[in-house]
């Protein structure tokens, strides 16, 4: 590697089992400035605390739940228009991921996650909600990057009916750490998760257990795809520009990935925050290493597959299913984590008009070309407590 600066991973490995003590006054100041003692605190995290206390807001309650949904790279690509009887959800195409998501497929999956939270909330607080999804093909952002309507919620009076998935909304967080390999995921759990897609004619869920040939192929292809993304300068740039390197930056933008949600143990997380910014090449190298190690500690990997990879309604529906799966596993004490490098390479090869090598390889895993994996994930029991990611408040996402 041409960069000679010590990486965070190498630095942490030199700590051994010793204790890091910050003695100098400047070191203590930096610890405060970098949020070492303020994980998941501040304005960027207020939405996780206020979403239920503000439920008296009527239709705005749907927005407060929607903004807590999962989204690619925590881009939160949504805008909302709210009236007394209707909520409209728009794709904020200015928040796209560029070459990482050239057709806005992942963006619409994230919007589907928000829709699921919103429908659960409408039911919970006493609305009879009729959902209308805009149809079409995913072709990428328009030149003007104008917001585009994705879904409309027509609200009528109903009876409040909260359920366990609604109650799980503030507890659902992505777990990027290693999973507990001493606790197997049962067949009954996988059956229940498959049943969540029973009413979706254009979606299936596929699971692969560690030790199977398909599992090994998924792991190898995910690592290969990670290497391909790192080697692609445009993909690497479009990914890294969303990463937040400091607590102050998180509070300013209220979005993007941050070290607090990277699956790093608390002590090491604090030490990483104390270090100066590091080179993109080093971050990429550490990402590849983390991908390899966490996949080694994963009992189940899987796909959400659709019939048409670039059908907008199917992408949104896949997002609704992912959110539903993640909420249900949260109620069961399980963890989940997207590993979407393979579908991202499928999109990139299509964008560059290259041979569809990754798509063909995936067909060899699924043994069924009628279903196109649009979302890949890992599943298992957690090994550490999770922190929430930053969220933009409703005031910043309503029009």
Secondary structure by P-SEA (a helix, b strand, c coil): cccccccaaaaaaacccbbbbbccaaaaaaaaaacccccccccccccccccccccccccaaaaaaaaacccccccccbbbbbcccbbbbbcccccccccccccaaaaaaaaaaaaaaaaaaaaaaccbbbbbbbbbbbccccccccccccbbbbbcbbbbbbcccccccccbbbbcccccccccccaaaaaaaaacccccccbbbbbbccccaaaaaaaaaaaaaaaaaaacaaaaaaaaccccccaaaaaacccccccccccccaaaaaaaaacccccaaaaaaaaaaaaaaaaaaccccccccccccccaaaaaaaaaaaaaaaaaaaaacbbbbbcaaaaaaaaaaaaacccaaaaaaaaaaaccccccccccbbbbbbcbbbbbccccccccccc
